[in-house]
Amino acid sequence: MNPIIAEFIGTMILILLGNGVVANVVLKDTKGNNSGWMVITTGWALAVFTGVVIAGPYSGAHLNPAVTLGLAIAGKFAWSRVPMFIIAQLLGAMLGSFLVWVMYKDHFVATKEAGLKCAAFYTAPAIKNSRLNFISELLGTFVLLLAVFYITNGELGKEKTPVGLGSIGAIPVAFIVWAIGLSLGGTTGYAINPARDIGPRIVHSILPIKNKDKNDWKYAWIPISGPIAGAAIAAVLYLILNS
């Protein structure tokens, strides 16, 4: 499989399953309605596992612009390939969120609270505080990237390099995302991935969803800049510690 296509498909699956579990928990009259934060964080962890299993052998399964940029900063991924990887991730995230809407369309209609409909697309802070929300996204992504560097020795970016032990190699990354969600995700919903937030946010803005909130574009810079900053810091620290 072409690495760009792998990133597109892997990210699409990540968002389909990740936003899918959110929709299952928050939307009215689903089988999983009100099943809680543990279900959401577990679902996201398994969504990461599935995306990595699919894309890993072909692209390294970045599935996240912050991962792509972090690897490039660390000199483990060619800067010339960064734009196409990020475009593929963004488009994959948009398709994944669209498919969630198609699947749960009746439940979006049944749900009256506009904020719950938004939650099935993009992240929002529990308490709006731009500085602390930014720090939350920075720290979560910093933990993710630093752990990824040491799991893979920074070699995720090599084309057609399996992520260790086949599908079993995807398990550590899934556990890291699960841990971040459980420990650090309560303030902002832990985007820790610019494509995961901005792609579905764009899709939400153009879909014909009744009684939907505005997309809070004033907040949207945080789940983009916070993860990028966290990834950059993790990459620089990795280089310093391993120089």
Secondary structure, 3 states (H helix, E strand, C coil): CCHHHHHHHHHHHHHHHHHHHHHHHHCCCCCCCCCCHHHHHHHHHHHHHHHHHHHHHHHCCCCCHHHHHHHHHCCCCCHHHHHHHHHHHHHHHHHHHHHHHHHCHHHHHHCCCHHHHHHCCCCCCCCCCHHHHHHHHHHHHHHHHHHHHHHHCCCCCCCCCCCCCHHHHHHHHHHHHHHHHHHHCCCCCCCCCHHHHHHHHHHHHHCCCCCCCCCCCCCCCHHHHHHHHHHHHHHHHHHHHCC
